[in-house]
Amino acid sequence: MAENTSEKSAWYIGATPRDVGDVAILIGDPARVERIAAHLDDVHRVPVNRGLQTITGTRGGTRITATAFGMGAPIAAVVLEELRALGVHTFVRIGTAMAAGAVQLGDFVLAEAALRREGTSDSYAPPGYPAVSDTTLNAAITATLHAQATRRHHTGVFASYDGFYSQMFALPGSRSRVREELLDDIARFGLIAADMETSALLVAGRMLGARTSSLCVATVDPVSQEKLDAGRMAAAEHDLFEAAISALCHPTLKETR
């Protein structure tokens, strides 16, 4: 049979519908793509375009796509949009987040919802629209975390910000006040984590009719700015990959598609 050369590829990620599965993992750091590939079978790699790398592999008969978006809500939403247009219907954003509340470095944090402090979600829905994770997907992730029992996890509200240095991490000098605004959000709203993408992805995913959630490892303390060391991060990343992959293969997701 002749190959269908008229099949269009996504504008930025360069993938076609045949390149992707029904479910996807959204990753910030491009270096993690090859590391997550080691957790999958029959890996197919889409040529890198605009620095965006996409792979698709299998686990137990489920085709799982993983795409790295880099950093920040605007490009994360672009990647979600393009994968959704190619037929992907379920997304888990994995990566790192700032610890908040009782969360300790190395713990997992799962978003039930998110405070919208970024601007990308405003292009999808008005400010009063909630950024909420899909409950069926979160149930599958939670069941997986309980079954694996590899590390402590917390479920609650994230906050997402556009300005890494202007809103999240204080620099010395006159801009040191900015961090106080983040700490105020943590205290006022009982946050468990802060990042740059979750709220935008939750809003965009829901508006596009996709299941979406966010599962991260807490890697930095907002007060002391202590970071998770490389050895503990590598172990947490391994567990994070396994949790996301196993959750996307969970029977309840297949039953409700």
N, C-alpha and C positions, 0 to 999 in steps of 0.2 A: 504494500500500500504506500502510495506517495505521501511524503511528509507534508503536513499542512503549514505551508510557509506564510499564510496570511494571518496566522495567530499573532495577536498583538501582545507586546510585552509592557509591563508597568513602566511608567515614565522614568522613575528614579531608581527603583530597586532592580529593574531590568528582568524581572521574572515573568513567566507566562503561567496560565492556569495549570499546565502540566508540571510546573516546577514546585508547586506548593501542595501541602496537605490541607485538611479541614481545620486543623488546630495549629496554633502558633505560639512561640515564645518570643517576646520582644526583649532584646538585650541592649544595654547601653554600650558597654565596652566592646569594640570589635574583636579584641584579643580573646574574648570569651567564646567566640563562635567556634573556633577550632577545638577549644576545650570541651564544649558541649557536644561537638561531633563525636568525640570519643565515647559518649554515652549512648549513641544511636547506632543502628545497623543500616547498611545499604545507603550510605550518605551520598546525596547528590548536591553538588556545589554550583550555584549560579555565579557567573562572572561578576566580580566586584564592579559596581558602578557608583560614581560620586562618593566613593568611600563606604558605600553601603553593601554589606555582605549578607547573603542569604544561603542557607543550606536547608535541605529536607532529608530526614532519615526516618527510620521506622523503629518502633518498640512494640512488640507483641501484636503486630498487624496494624497498628495505628501509624499513619504518616504524620510526622510532626515537623513543622517548619520553624526555623529560628532565624531571625533577622536582627542585625545590630543597627541601631539608629544613631549611635553617637551620644549626644548629650542635649537635653532640653526638650520641652514640650512641642515646639513647632515641628521639628523633624520626626519626633516620635509619632505625632498624629499623621504626618505624611505617610510614614511606613504602614501604620494601621490602615489608613484609607486605601493604599494600594493593595495590600494583602486582602482586605475585605472585598475589593473589587474583583480580585482573582478567585474569590470563593471561600476564603478562610472565614469561619464563623465564631471561633473561640480563641481568646487571647489571654495569655498570662504575661505581665511585665515582671521580669525578675532583675535583680541588681542590688545596689546598695542604697541605704537610707540613713539619715541621722536618727540616732536613738532619742526617745522622748519618754517622759514619765518614768515608769518602773522598768522600762526596757534596758537591758544590759548589752554591751558589745558582744556580738556573736549570736544573739538571739534572732529568731525570725520574726518578722512583722507582716501581718496579712491585713490588707485594707478592706474594711467593711464599707467605708466611704472616705471622702477627702474634702478638705477645705480648699476652695478654689482661690488661691493667691496668684496663679499664673494667668496670662491673658489669652492663651490659645483656646481654652474652652469657651470663651466668650464668642468666638466665631462660630460655634456650634449651637449654643443655647444661651438664653439670657442669664444674668448673674444669679437669679433665684433658683435656677434649675439645679437639682442635687447631683453631685458626683457620687454614684453608688455602684458598688460591685455587684455582679450577677450572683444571686444567692445559690443557685444550683452549682455554679463553678466553685464558689467559696466552700460549699459543703464538700465537694470532691477534694479540694485542697486540704481542708481541715481533716477529713477522714484519712488522707494520705499522711499528713503530719503526725497524727495520732498513731497510725500503724507503723511508721518508721521510727518514731520516738527517738530521733537522733539528737534533738536539741530543743530547748525551750522556745515556745512561740507565743505571740500575742496577737489578738485580733481587735481592731478598733479603727480610729479615724486618723488618716494621714493629713498633711498639708503639703501643697506643692507650690513652689515659687519659681519665678523666672530668674531672679538675680542671685547668683551663687554668692558673690561677694557683697552685693548691695542689700540683700535680704536675709541671707542665711549665715555666712561666716563673716565675722567682724575682722577688719584689718586694723592695724594700729593707728591711733590718731583720731581725727575728727569723725571718722566713719564708725567708730566703735559702738555708737548708739544703735546702729541698725540691728545688731544681734539681739538687743533688748526687746525689739518688736517681735522677733521670732519666739523668744522665751515667753513673752506675754501671750502669744497665741497658744503655746504649749500649755500654759497654766490655765488660761480662760476656757479652752475648748477640750481639754483632756486628751491631747494628741498622743499618739504612740510613735509617730515617725514623721520625718519631713524629707521631701525629695523635690525633683524638678519636673516630673512627668505624670505622676499617678492621676491627679484630678482631671487633667486634660484627656487622658486615655479613657478614663471611666465615662466621661461625658460623651466624647466622640464615639466610643464603642456603642453606648446605648442609643445614641441618635442614629447610628448606622445599622442597628439591629443585630449587634454582635454581643456575645458574652465576653465580659472583660473583668479582669481583676489584677491585683498587684501583690506580689510576694517578694519581700526583700530581706536581706540580712543587715542588721544594724551595725554600722562600722565606725561611727564617730560620735563622740559626746559633744552636745552643743555648748556646754559650759567650759569644760577643760580643753576641748578640741583634741582629746586623746583619740587615736585611731587604732583599729584592730590591726594587730601585727600580721606580717605576711604569712606565717605558718598557720595561724588560726583562720585567716581569710581563705587560704587554699582549702582547708577542711570544710569551712562553711560553704564555700562555693560548690564543692563536690556535693554536699547534702542538698543545696539549693537546686542544682541541676536535677538531681534524682527526684526531689519533691515535685518540681514542675512537670517533668516528663511523666512520672507516675500518675499525677493528678489528671493530666490530659488524657491518659489511658483509662481513667476510672470508669467502671461500668455505668454509673448513673448518667454520665455525660452522653454515652452512646444511646442509652435508653430514651433520652429526652430530646434527641436531635430531630 
